[in-house]
Amino acid sequence: MDATTTPATQVATVKLLIGGKFVESKTSEWRDIVNPATQEVLARVPFATQAEVDAAVASAQDAFKTWRKTAIGARARIFLKYQQLIREHMGELAAILTAEQGKTLPDAEGDVFRGLEVVEHASNIGNLQLGELANNVAGGVDTYTLLQPLGVCAGITPFNFPAMIPLWMFPMAIVTGNTFVLKPSEQDPMVTMRLCELALEAGIPPGVLNVVHGGEAVVNAICDHKDIKAISFVGSTKVGTHVYNRATLAGKRVQCMMGAKNHAIVMPDAHKDQSLNALVGASFGAAGQRCMAVSVAVLVGDARKWIPDLVEKAKTLKIGAGIDKGVDVGPLVSCAAYERVTGLIERGVADGATLELDGRKPTVPGYDKGNFVGPTIFSGVKPGMTIYDQEIFGPVLCVAGAESIDEAIEMINANPNGNGTAIFTQSGAAARRFQEDIDVGQVGINVPIPVPVPMFSFTGSRGSKLGDLGPYGKQVIMFYTQTKTVTARWFDDATAHGLNTTISLK
Ligand SMILES: O=CCC(=O)O
């Protein structure tokens, strides 16, 4: 990552959180946090030193000694308070998020809200962290399980959901009795820090939640640290695979939710208007910067004739700064993201795909420096083209055609990614075939972005996920705990200990 060029005294600095205190980093390496609609520098984020990472882990290690024994009801009540504080600060959190990330204010509220749902889930821990018991596994012998916290856990989160994804991680880790070190995205850590302040206000004790900022060196320090027991990661396949390999080699439990190329099949019997509206929202919402965005539409049979209607609907979306009313598509997060996405559009043209709608260089009055790319649609896209083979992470929809549902399913299953998918159809039989045969984690039936609510677990198959257990739902309890089985036998011989065992029935 590049060090900043902004003079140190001119902007606020983002703090580290160590041992319950927000502290200034002693690093010499900083990066600017930039509003992607205006290029205004909002603050500077430090790249923490190895000593600061060690201090954060040591503080979490120390806090674990008492936190692991905190009563389950006391842990639950902190998260009940926390969900209330998040609700009360929703507008403020969304405004910070929009300023640093770019998404529209309603999308920013959605980002916070979907994290809030996981906090609500955490406050239900009393019904989740339960062991099992088998009575009389032998005469007078019982076996039961304890789900005990692991120790210090860590989370590495991406730029695209700077509220939701940290909230996928630290509430569930902490409520199960662990302590936590979070490394938020260095591109937009400010809303994450505000959420951490509220978490402390809710009653999370010093050292239970810590935050370090940084890039590759901090990620590697987390992967290698001997006192970190588990890591949850969301981000690109390249970085996630590196984290998984490095951290599992160091003996940690790791879950990595990674890249995607989400296909939506549109059958000719689908409800046309509903399906095209859903496609447009799912492809271009959040400027396509989400791991569950629809990036390939596979139009089957006569649905291939619907491309002009799809283009017309996409043209109605309003591009602009996230803070302005009525905007549908905000800017990309950074100039680098802008260069990458527009470069891939050029590549799509060069590879022979048909550019049905070109979103490059949209006019956005008042924001001539913003990283804006409007909805872009290619047809005639095939495997082997760069725009099909790579995750674009921008508002670009690739349209492919298929003769039959079988051909469409085969295409999706041949893609290396398995994050999300959807089918649009009015046929129960087609939908059932799809749900049975598709090898993808999240499946939608007339639902374009089937992210599961927190009582289920986010999942993924093939290249989209490493590690067995998901980040919330029931699976996360297993991820953040070690199962201990206890087999116990009590001798019915209390008199040997001088106790009077006579039971009076009078
Ligand atoms: O980014 C991952 C999750 C989502 O798209 O909702």
The ligand as an SDF file (V2000), in Angstrom:
LIG
                    3D

  6  5  0  0  0  0  0  0  0  0999 V2000
  -20.1690   -8.9070   -0.0130 O   0  0  0  0  0  0  0  0  0  0  0  0
  -20.7780   -9.8720    0.4090 C   0  0  0  0  0  0  0  0  0  0  0  0
  -22.1570   -9.9970    0.8370 C   0  0  0  0  0  0  0  0  0  0  0  0
  -23.1770   -9.3460   -0.0270 C   0  0  0  0  0  0  0  0  0  0  0  0
  -22.9730   -9.1320   -1.2330 O   0  0  0  0  0  0  0  0  0  0  0  0
  -24.2480   -9.0700    0.5020 O   0  0  0  0  0  0  0  0  0  0  0  0
  1  2  2  0
  2  3  1  0
  3  4  1  0
  4  5  2  0
  4  6  1  0
M  END
$$$$
